[in-house]
Amino acid sequence: MDRRNFLGAAGLSAATLLASRLHSAETRPNIVILYADDLGYGDVGCNGAVAVKTPNIDRLARQGLRFTAGHCPAATCTPSRYSLLSGEYAFRRRGTGVLPGDAALIVPTDRSNLPALLKQAGYATGAVGKWHLGLGDGQTLDWNAEIKPGPREVGFDYSFVMAATGDRVPCVFVENQRVVGLVADDPLQVSYKQPFPGEPTGVSERDHLKMDWSAGHNMGVVNGIGRIGWYRGGRAAQWKDEDMADTFTAKGVEFMERNRTKPFFLYFATHDIHVPRVPHPRFQGATTMGPRGDAIVEFDACVGTLLDALERLGLSDNTLVILSSDNGPVLDDGYRDGAVEKLGDHKPAGPFRGGKYTVLEGGTREPFIVRWPARVKPGVSDAVVSQVDFCASLSALVGAKLADNDAPDSLNVLPALLGESRTGREWLLSQNNGGNPLALKRGDWKLIVGPGHPKPGTLYNLKDDIGETRNVAADHPEIVAELAAKIEWCRNTPKTRP
Ligand code: CA
């Protein structure tokens, strides 16, 4: 081969290699997690709801794979989100129960979490919506300065989040490392220890509130609604609850538009349908169920807007969309919003018992839909899958390597998530807030151990008793012993992943 031909061949093979790399980059899907808050299994049309219409979620289900045994890892917000992003059971780490609004970051930054794993594989990563995983390093946080560590240190290139929850102060958005809209002469101060003298509270203002409280939620007042925690200042930065869903959705769409030419990961964690439920006026009265039903319609509309944006950007076909929720339903969660009185025949948890704050099926079995038109065949799957497995499964999908200490409880169940296998998790561990009680499900059997349960645990056979009404522990001591031993193993080993 003469020199010119050699160079030509080398150039050609480099070009071929580059093309194949580009091809492989292009065939990796974008990943969008649509994460609702406190949405129950039965709250969506595709799982049987009739009193509330969810046409966009139902469309996603028709075009994708709907799971009937898709679980969140815990029965409350913070631990579920912790496990989804870190791939670790939250009970392993102290202080992973529902966090106050001024809590420090609890997600470990000395190893790779889900966004960091995807980032290593070349993904642009964004978090929009509810965070509730703490901000700052545990020193008193100055909300008027750069706020860190936070989403960036966990692996998100971009973030637009509320610090904690809608019912906790501060009621402001944090974009990347700064509170949005603060003005210099009105600094924001936050306290979870004592009120600021002279500031109105949910007690002093009770007769003038937009939405009355039923328990707690009577400290600082923002937008006519009592919250948990006190604050002073920062008034120009305060959100208006009615606009929150639209704001988050717009930020989610902008993130996808900005990153349309490279693979991206969007963690879109809407505030709906957590309390206080204050949907935009165009959704108020959309159902007969009051604000809780109307907030479901608002969430569905956000899903529609995000799916439409994917379509408009030409990205629908090669985007893996996963829709789920962080824990099961709750009716009265501290505000008098009619959720109990106006429920009618609606079954928020579908056929299951329990909801938020329980490890009964209603607490952790969630709406769970996977859509990826380029690869996933539409249908229904009864494989047991959990959000704790996103780290290992999505890493396997994009070719990211887990280090030994990354995502210690995350299993690769990618074939089940993509509908290529009917086998998901062989066993599933669920926890309540703070790690107690714990439940272990294996096949038709489920054992719950911890406070409120007789020793050695409450055993249900889900095949005969999906509503978890009959404790059959006394009839099956060998099953109780087997499941109890598995729970103890999970508790005592630092890592359940192979
Ligand atoms: Ca929640």
Boltz pocket constraint, residues with backbone or C-beta under 6 A from the ligand:
constraints:
  - pocket:
      binder: B
      contacts: [[A, 36], [A, 37], [A, 38], [A, 76], [A, 77], [A, 274], [A, 326], [A, 327]]
      max_distance: 6.0
